[in-house]
């Protein structure tokens, strides 16, 4: 089957035809596809014929006892195999959330793992009727169009939109596992860190996160020529902290994200008088289509209370006008 370009149809393809096509393409058998779909074999065959007519080319080579995908069929299957599960997943979420209150949050993976998720049990206990969905991705989504209510983002104030609420700032400090500390020499001054492996982000020197590097920290300590025992590089902050927890070296920890580790004694701050601040901060942004919903306000208020506790732990001084905007 092949149509000239002028005779190709442009109307949308029926979803039923696509489901029949996917089943036949997966089984390469009309009978098996019809049994799976609880349809007669002739009904499935008519769906495929109608689809081929709408597409304008043959999608299967029909043999005596089997069928085979054409090149066009294989191309369509690749798209359908991705699209149908996404549609089914969206429908499941809609059905499950129908009539229920829900909050969806987007943030970067390290913040979700190290700060947000460990605190979520408190909110869930206080608000058992609100469903939570966390999208942990390092790709910023557009709250104007995305199906997301809140964003927690990381960056300097100059990069944040109007209305963003500052949750807390950032201080950096060297931390190490207690048992690794006991196995090495005493750390009394910055130079002593060179007896250990130093852990940092592999791409920090080539990105906007350069102020999170050991190089910047050593510059603050007036040390320009420092060579550690070795370097360990990772892609994400939570991986770096995991390596430090495992005793693989010293990490320049983000104080706001490792406060719980320090409180439990899992990590030790070895040189507390050498903390440095970065221009980065953590911000709460509310989607314009979500701000009026009570559950969104409840979650935002809870986040700001949690941020207040984090600021207190890190020694940040709050702005007298509002606890959400510390100096």
C-alpha positions in Angstrom: 0.0 0.0 0.0 1.5 3.3 -1.0 -0.3 6.6 -1.6 1.0 9.7 -3.4 1.8 12.7 -1.2 -1.3 14.5 -2.5 -3.6 11.7 -1.3 -2.2 11.3 2.2 -4.8 11.9 4.9 -4.1 14.5 7.6 -6.7 13.7 10.2 -5.5 12.4 13.6 -5.0 8.7 14.1 -7.5 6.8 16.2 -6.1 5.7 19.6 -7.9 2.3 19.1 -6.0 1.8 15.9 -2.7 2.5 17.6 -3.4 0.1 20.4 -4.3 -2.6 17.9 -1.1 -1.8 16.0 1.1 -2.0 19.1 -0.4 -5.4 20.1 0.1 -6.9 16.7 3.6 -5.5 16.4 4.5 -6.8 19.8 3.2 -10.3 19.1 3.7 -10.3 15.3 0.5 -12.3 15.3 -3.1 -11.2 14.8 -4.6 -14.0 16.8 -2.5 -13.3 19.9 -3.2 -9.6 19.6 -7.0 -10.2 19.3 -7.0 -12.4 22.4 -5.1 -9.8 24.4 -7.5 -7.1 23.4 -10.6 -9.3 23.8 -11.6 -8.6 20.2 -12.2 -10.8 17.2 -9.3 -11.3 14.8 -11.3 -9.7 12.0 -11.9 -6.6 14.2 -8.2 -6.2 14.8 -7.5 -6.7 11.2 -9.9 -4.0 10.2 -8.2 -1.6 12.8 -4.8 -2.3 11.1 -6.2 -1.8 7.6 -7.8 1.5 8.7 -4.6 2.6 10.2 -2.6 1.8 7.1 -5.1 3.7 5.0 -4.8 6.7 7.3 -1.0 6.6 7.4 -0.8 5.9 3.7 1.7 3.0 3.7 1.8 -0.6 4.7 2.9 -1.3 8.2 3.1 -5.1 8.0 4.2 -7.7 5.5 1.7 -10.4 5.7 3.0 -13.9 5.2 1.1 -17.2 5.3 1.7 -17.9 9.0 3.2 -14.8 10.3 3.5 -11.0 9.9 6.5 -8.8 9.8 7.0 -5.1 10.4 7.9 -2.9 7.4 10.3 -0.1 7.9 7.5 2.4 8.4 5.9 0.0 10.9 9.1 -0.2 12.9 9.3 3.6 12.9 5.7 4.0 14.1 6.2 1.3 16.8 9.1 3.2 18.3 6.9 6.2 18.8 3.8 4.3 19.9 5.8 2.2 22.4 6.8 5.5 24.2 3.6 7.4 23.9 1.0 4.8 25.0 2.7 4.0 28.4 3.0 7.8 29.0 -0.7 8.3 28.3 -1.7 5.3 30.4 0.5 6.6 33.3 -1.1 10.0 33.1 -4.5 8.5 33.2 -3.6 6.4 36.2 -2.4 9.5 38.1 -5.6 11.4 37.2 -7.8 8.6 38.3 -5.9 8.1 41.5 -5.9 11.8 42.4 -9.5 12.5 41.4 -11.1 14.3 44.3 -7.8 14.2 46.4 -5.6 17.1 47.4 -2.1 16.9 46.1 1.2 18.9 45.9 3.8 18.4 43.3 7.3 19.7 43.8 10.3 20.0 41.5 13.8 20.3 42.8 17.3 19.1 42.1 18.2 15.5 43.1 20.8 16.3 45.8 18.4 18.7 47.6 15.6 16.1 47.4 17.8 13.4 48.8 19.6 15.3 51.5 17.1 17.9 52.8 13.6 17.5 51.6 12.8 13.7 51.7 14.3 13.2 55.2 11.8 15.8 56.5 8.7 14.7 54.6 7.5 12.4 57.3 6.6 15.3 59.5 4.4 17.0 56.8 2.7 13.7 55.9 1.9 13.0 59.6 0.5 16.5 60.0 -1.4 16.4 56.7 -2.5 12.8 56.0 -5.0 13.8 53.3 -2.5 15.4 51.0 -0.6 13.4 48.4 2.9 14.4 47.5 4.8 14.0 44.2 8.5 14.9 44.1 10.1 15.4 40.7 13.9 15.3 41.4 15.6 16.6 38.3 18.5 19.0 37.6 16.5 20.5 34.7 14.5 23.5 35.7 10.9 23.3 34.5 8.7 26.2 33.5 6.0 26.6 36.2 3.8 28.5 33.8 3.2 25.4 31.7 4.4 22.4 33.6 2.1 20.2 35.8 4.0 21.2 38.9 2.9 23.4 41.9 6.2 24.3 43.6 9.9 24.6 42.7 12.8 24.6 45.1 15.8 26.1 43.3 19.4 26.8 44.0 21.3 29.9 42.9 22.1 33.6 43.5 19.3 36.1 44.0 20.0 37.6 40.6 18.8 34.5 38.8 15.5 34.1 40.7 12.1 35.3 39.5 10.0 37.9 41.2 8.2 36.4 44.2 10.8 33.8 45.0 11.1 33.2 48.7 14.6 32.7 50.1 14.7 29.7 52.3 18.3 29.7 53.5 21.8 30.5 52.4 24.8 28.4 52.2 28.0 27.9 54.2 30.8 25.5 53.3 32.9 23.6 55.8 35.3 20.6 55.7 33.8 17.4 57.2 35.0 13.9 57.6 33.8 10.6 59.0 34.8 10.2 62.7 36.5 6.8 62.1 38.6 8.1 59.2 39.6 11.1 61.4 40.7 8.7 64.1 42.8 6.7 61.6 44.8 9.7 60.4 46.8 12.5 61.9 45.2 15.2 63.9 43.6 18.0 61.9 44.5 21.3 63.6 45.0 23.6 60.6 44.0 23.7 56.9 47.3 22.3 55.7 46.6 19.1 57.6 43.8 18.2 55.2 46.4 17.2 52.6 46.9 13.9 54.3 43.5 12.8 53.1 41.7 12.5 49.7 39.7 15.6 49.0 36.2 15.1 47.5 34.5 17.6 45.1 32.3 17.9 42.1 34.0 16.9 38.9 32.6 19.8 36.8 32.7 22.6 39.4 35.7 24.3 37.9 33.9 24.5 34.5 30.5 25.7 35.8 28.8 28.4 37.9 29.6 26.3 41.0 33.3 27.3 41.1 32.9 28.8 44.6 32.1 25.4 46.0 35.6 24.1 45.2 38.4 23.3 47.5 40.5 25.7 45.5 38.3 28.6 46.6 38.3 27.4 50.2 42.1 27.2 50.3 42.3 30.6 48.8 40.2 31.9 51.7 42.8 30.3 54.0 45.6 32.1 52.2 47.0 28.7 50.9 47.7 28.8 47.2 49.9 25.7 46.7 48.2 22.7 48.3 48.4 19.1 47.0 46.2 16.6 48.7 46.9 12.9 49.0 44.5 12.4 46.0 41.3 13.8 44.5 37.9 12.1 44.3 35.4 13.6 41.9 31.6 13.0 41.7 28.7 14.4 39.8 26.2 15.2 42.6 26.4 16.6 46.1 24.8 13.6 47.7 27.3 11.3 46.1 30.1 13.4 47.6 28.6 13.2 51.0 28.1 9.4 50.7 31.8 9.1 49.9 32.7 11.0 53.0 30.3 9.0 55.1 32.0 5.9 53.8 35.4 7.2 54.9 36.8 7.8 51.5 38.0 11.4 52.1 37.1 14.9 53.3 34.3 16.8 51.6 33.6 20.5 51.6 30.1 20.1 52.8 27.2 22.4 52.3 26.2 23.1 56.0 22.5 23.4 55.3 22.4 19.9 53.7 24.5 18.0 56.1 23.2 19.5 59.4 21.5 16.2 60.3 24.7 14.2 59.6 26.6 16.5 61.9 24.0 16.4 64.6 24.0 12.5 64.6 27.8 12.4 64.6 28.0 10.7 61.2 30.3 13.5 60.0 32.6 15.7 62.0 33.3 19.4 61.2 37.0 19.5 61.6 37.8 23.2 61.2 34.7 25.1 62.3 36.4 28.5 62.3 37.2 28.2 58.5 33.6 28.2 57.2 33.0 30.3 54.1 29.8 31.6 52.6 28.8 31.4 49.0 26.4 33.7 47.1 24.1 30.7 46.4 20.9 30.2 48.3 17.8 27.9 48.3 14.6 29.4 47.0 10.9 28.5 47.0 8.9 29.4 43.9 5.1 28.9 43.7 3.5 28.2 40.4 1.0 30.9 39.3 -1.8 28.4 38.8 -1.3 26.8 42.2 -0.9 29.6 44.7 -4.6 29.9 45.8 -5.0 26.2 46.8 -5.0 25.6 50.5 -2.7 22.5 50.3 -0.1 24.5 48.4 -0.1 27.2 51.1 0.1 24.5 53.8 3.1 22.9 52.2 4.8 26.3 51.6 4.3 27.3 55.2 5.7 24.0 56.4 8.7 24.4 54.1 9.4 27.9 55.5 9.2 26.5 59.1 11.7 23.8 58.2 13.9 26.4 56.5 13.8 28.5 59.7 15.1 25.5 61.7 17.9 25.0 59.1 18.9 28.7 59.3 19.0 28.5 63.1 21.2 25.4 62.9 23.6 27.1 60.5 23.7 30.3 62.5 22.0 32.5 59.9 20.4 35.7 61.3 16.8 36.3 60.2 15.6 39.5 58.7 13.4 41.2 61.3 10.7 41.9 58.6 10.2 38.2 57.8 11.7 34.9 58.8 11.5 33.8 55.1 14.1 36.3 54.0 17.2 36.1 56.3 20.0 38.6 55.8 
